[in-house]
Amino acid sequence: MELIGYCKSCNKELYCQNGFFVGVIHDDQTISCTSCSEKAAADAHTQENGGKPRTS
């Protein structure tokens, strides 16, 4: 495993495992862990729906 950097939201260490980055690279070249990225996507979806949570 190779340390790539730190999540922009929670500061968790993010690694490359078996040649694959475990996380999300944003357009502004910052990186986030999958947990923070999923939470941000869910929060954005809630805001788009007028505060209603996602129903799956």
Stockholm file with secondary structure:
# STOCKHOLM 1.0

chainA/1-56         MELIGYCKSCNKELYCQNGFFVGVIHDDQTISCTSCSEKAAADAHTQENGGKPRTS
#=GR chainA/1-56 SS CEEEEECTTTCCEEEEETTEECSEECTTSCEECHHHHHHHHHHHHHHHTTTCCCCC
#=GC SS_cons        CEEEEECTTTCCEEEEETTEECSEECTTSCEECHHHHHHHHHHHHHHHTTTCCCCC
//
